[in-house]
Amino acid sequence: MTWLLLTLHVILIAGFGLRILLRRDMRPDVRLAWLLVIVLLPYVSCLLYYFFGEVALGRVPGRKRLNVREFCQSHGSNVAGNSACTLETYTDIPAQWQPAFRYASSINGFLPLPGQVAELMQDGDHARAQLVADMDAAQREINVLYYIWLEDETGTQVAQALIRAARRGVTCRAMVDGLGSRALVRSPLWRQMQQGGVHLSVALPINRPLTVMLTSRLDLRNHRKITLIDERITYIGSQNCADEAFRVKPRYAPWVDIMLRMQGPVVAQMQQTFASDWAQSPTLIAPPSTETARPSPHGFSAVAIAEGPTERPRATPQLVSCLLASARHEVVISTPYFVPDTTVLDALCAAALRGVSVTLILPARNDSWIVGAVSRSHYWRLLRAGVHIHEFRPGLLHAKTLCLDGAVSLIGSTNLDLRSFDLNFENNVLLHDEATTEAIRQRQQSYLRDSDVVTLEQVRATRWWKRIWDNLLGALSPLL
């Protein structure tokens, strides 16, 4: 019996170890971390690897899950663009930023097009009021996708606006993530939308968790926040369909978000992103239109970016690295969840070391204690390189922003963490416009006024046991 158990033990460890060593898509640090935990905690870690070790989307019988580029190609879309017009579309973007925009364009095939206009919403209440007003003015089509949709004031008002639009003949589609909006899917509000004529769908449903765990992963989520109205207006930013009070986690409130209301050709690119998600739905309603919106003659250049498990691996950290390498004077970043990989961490340090003013704004209290610890494990290295770190006090800073040299901004749903890099479906916009970047930069400045500076002396004074704890979680961050 002893020899049998020993043989089974060796087969188990060897089998999972070989699987990890044979994979071509795994980063070296992730591979090493998995091998280490499988040796130290063989049975638990083998089980965890089976459920969470690989990015695998469950297959829908008879249908392949397409990425955004494949979806555009299969539907003959002219939004993705082609190589013949690539050089022409870059003429409005200074040479300093062309490499980063070229990389962004390579992710989905979308081109950075001129003719965009944008308005920064003042706060969550302003964003909700403007969004509902736009929905009430809609004449043809409304498409929304939210990771979290709550039955609070914001969630109810948006749902009622969709119902009103559907009753006057507007085609309305609403999609939510199966985990983030699981309470809404079981709520009377969801049924009211369905009865009111809104076409509903759940992205990555978890109503059969055992099936999901055996064929995919429970933690693969659609984290996108997309609102599209009449093929001419889109909202881009970090705000879910929920109040700032965020009643599911009230002790961290207010949730501080940022939203841009945009018009121009980027709307069609975002529409393609939504359509690619909607195409995975079992619903029979026709896909949304993907006509290109009319550009503004005085607008700026921007490109939509869709990331996720079906897209190119490591696209987000590589894009951030390109942007940081292009910066000459200033970089300001806000993110609620900071769990960088080596690509982003090295790029931040390299930018600071060559004289760029790099500022990182993080929440002082994080709703994930693990993320908070991992973030702190990087403070010493960042501060030594010259990065300025600030911790936001009043609530959870949920805004995901990146401003460079007062000219370029990246804004959307993506956090600077490994979950956004590898597991979540995300949507962002990269834009070149001094006025819009200045508006976002001023919002970042308001965050800084409510933040405390983190100094190297404070990090040095961290108690030894806390430093061990933070560094231990930091070492395990590739698996988190």
KACOR-V18262 format. One record per residue. N is the residue number from 1. RES is the residue in one letter. SS is DSSP state (helix for helix, strand for strand, loop for the rest). Layout:
# KACOR-V18262
N:RES:SS
N:RES:SS
This chain:
# KACOR-V18262
1:M:loop
2:T:helix
3:W:helix
4:L:helix
5:L:helix
6:L:helix
7:T:helix
8:L:helix
9:H:helix
10:V:helix
11:I:helix
12:L:helix
13:I:helix
14:A:helix
15:G:helix
16:F:helix
17:G:helix
18:L:helix
19:R:helix
20:I:helix
21:L:helix
22:L:helix
23:R:loop
24:R:loop
25:D:loop
26:M:loop
27:R:loop
28:P:helix
29:D:helix
30:V:helix
31:R:helix
32:L:helix
33:A:helix
34:W:helix
35:L:helix
36:L:helix
37:V:helix
38:I:helix
39:V:helix
40:L:helix
41:L:loop
42:P:helix
43:Y:helix
44:V:helix
45:S:helix
46:C:helix
47:L:helix
48:L:helix
49:Y:helix
50:Y:helix
51:F:helix
52:F:helix
53:G:loop
54:E:loop
55:V:loop
56:A:loop
57:L:loop
58:G:loop
59:R:loop
60:V:strand
61:P:loop
62:G:loop
63:R:strand
64:K:loop
65:R:loop
66:L:loop
67:N:loop
68:V:helix
69:R:helix
70:E:helix
71:F:helix
72:C:helix
73:Q:helix
74:S:helix
75:H:loop
76:G:loop
77:S:loop
78:N:loop
79:V:loop
80:A:loop
81:G:loop
82:N:loop
83:S:helix
84:A:helix
85:C:helix
86:T:helix
87:L:helix
88:E:helix
89:T:helix
90:Y:loop
91:T:loop
92:D:loop
93:I:loop
94:P:loop
95:A:helix
96:Q:helix
97:W:helix
98:Q:helix
99:P:helix
100:A:helix
101:F:helix
102:R:helix
103:Y:helix
104:A:helix
105:S:helix
106:S:helix
107:I:helix
108:N:helix
109:G:loop
110:F:loop
111:L:loop
112:P:loop
113:L:strand
114:P:strand
115:G:strand
116:Q:strand
117:V:strand
118:A:strand
119:E:strand
120:L:strand
121:M:loop
122:Q:loop
123:D:loop
124:G:helix
125:D:helix
126:H:helix
127:A:helix
128:R:helix
129:A:helix
130:Q:helix
131:L:helix
132:V:helix
133:A:helix
134:D:helix
135:M:helix
136:D:helix
137:A:helix
138:A:loop
139:Q:loop
140:R:loop
141:E:strand
142:I:strand
143:N:strand
144:V:strand
145:L:strand
146:Y:strand
147:Y:loop
148:I:loop
149:W:strand
150:L:loop
151:E:loop
152:D:loop
153:E:helix
154:T:helix
155:G:helix
156:T:helix
157:Q:helix
158:V:helix
159:A:helix
160:Q:helix
161:A:helix
162:L:helix
163:I:helix
164:R:helix
165:A:helix
166:A:helix
167:R:helix
168:R:loop
169:G:loop
170:V:loop
171:T:strand
172:C:strand
173:R:strand
174:A:strand
175:M:strand
176:V:strand
177:D:strand
178:G:loop
179:L:loop
180:G:loop
181:S:loop
182:R:helix
183:A:helix
184:L:helix
185:V:helix
186:R:loop
187:S:loop
188:P:helix
189:L:helix
190:W:helix
191:R:helix
192:Q:helix
193:M:helix
194:Q:helix
195:Q:helix
196:G:loop
197:G:loop
198:V:loop
199:H:strand
200:L:strand
201:S:strand
202:V:strand
203:A:strand
204:L:loop
205:P:loop
206:I:loop
207:N:loop
208:R:loop
209:P:helix
210:L:helix
211:T:helix
212:V:helix
213:M:helix
214:L:helix
215:T:helix
216:S:loop
217:R:loop
218:L:loop
219:D:loop
220:L:loop
221:R:loop
222:N:strand
223:H:loop
224:R:loop
225:K:loop
226:I:strand
227:T:strand
228:L:strand
229:I:strand
230:D:loop
231:E:loop
232:R:loop
233:I:strand
234:T:strand
235:Y:strand
236:I:strand
237:G:strand
238:S:loop
239:Q:loop
240:N:loop
241:C:strand
242:A:loop
243:D:loop
244:E:loop
245:A:loop
246:F:loop
247:R:helix
248:V:helix
249:K:helix
250:P:helix
251:R:helix
252:Y:helix
253:A:loop
254:P:loop
255:W:strand
256:V:strand
257:D:loop
258:I:loop
259:M:strand
260:L:strand
261:R:strand
262:M:strand
263:Q:strand
264:G:loop
265:P:loop
266:V:helix
267:V:helix
268:A:helix
269:Q:helix
270:M:helix
271:Q:helix
272:Q:helix
273:T:helix
274:F:helix
275:A:helix
276:S:helix
277:D:helix
278:W:helix
279:A:loop
280:Q:loop
281:S:loop
282:P:loop
283:T:loop
284:L:loop
285:I:loop
286:A:loop
287:P:loop
288:P:loop
289:S:loop
290:T:loop
291:E:loop
292:T:loop
293:A:loop
294:R:loop
295:P:loop
296:S:loop
297:P:loop
298:H:loop
299:G:loop
300:F:strand
301:S:strand
302:A:strand
303:V:strand
304:A:strand
305:I:strand
306:A:strand
307:E:strand
308:G:loop
309:P:loop
310:T:loop
311:E:loop
312:R:loop
313:P:loop
314:R:loop
315:A:helix
316:T:helix
317:P:helix
318:Q:helix
319:L:helix
320:V:helix
321:S:helix
322:C:helix
323:L:helix
324:L:helix
325:A:helix
326:S:helix
327:A:loop
328:R:loop
329:H:loop
330:E:strand
331:V:strand
332:V:strand
333:I:strand
334:S:strand
335:T:loop
336:P:loop
337:Y:loop
338:F:strand
339:V:strand
340:P:loop
341:D:loop
342:T:helix
343:T:helix
344:V:helix
345:L:helix
346:D:helix
347:A:helix
348:L:helix
349:C:helix
350:A:helix
351:A:helix
352:A:helix
353:L:helix
354:R:loop
355:G:loop
356:V:loop
357:S:strand
358:V:strand
359:T:strand
360:L:strand
361:I:strand
362:L:strand
363:P:strand
364:A:loop
365:R:loop
366:N:loop
367:D:loop
368:S:loop
369:W:helix
370:I:helix
371:V:helix
372:G:helix
373:A:helix
374:V:helix
375:S:helix
376:R:helix
377:S:helix
378:H:loop
379:Y:helix
380:W:helix
381:R:helix
382:L:helix
383:L:helix
384:R:helix
385:A:helix
386:G:loop
387:V:loop
388:H:strand
389:I:strand
390:H:strand
391:E:strand
392:F:strand
393:R:loop
394:P:loop
395:G:loop
396:L:strand
397:L:strand
398:H:loop
399:A:loop
400:K:loop
401:T:strand
402:L:strand
403:C:strand
404:L:strand
405:D:loop
406:G:loop
407:A:loop
408:V:strand
409:S:strand
410:L:strand
411:I:strand
412:G:strand
413:S:loop
414:T:loop
415:N:loop
416:L:strand
417:D:strand
418:L:helix
419:R:helix
420:S:helix
421:F:helix
422:D:helix
423:L:loop
424:N:loop
425:F:strand
426:E:strand
427:N:strand
428:N:strand
429:V:strand
430:L:strand
431:L:strand
432:H:strand
433:D:loop
434:E:helix
435:A:helix
436:T:helix
437:T:helix
438:E:helix
439:A:helix
440:I:helix
441:R:helix
442:Q:helix
443:R:helix
444:Q:helix
445:Q:helix
446:S:helix
447:Y:helix
448:L:helix
449:R:helix
450:D:loop
451:S:strand
452:D:strand
453:V:strand
454:V:strand
455:T:loop
456:L:helix
457:E:helix
458:Q:helix
459:V:helix
460:R:helix
461:A:loop
462:T:loop
463:R:loop
464:W:helix
465:W:helix
466:K:helix
467:R:helix
468:I:helix
469:W:helix
470:D:helix
471:N:helix
472:L:helix
473:L:helix
474:G:helix
475:A:helix
476:L:loop
477:S:helix
478:P:helix
479:L:helix
480:L:loop
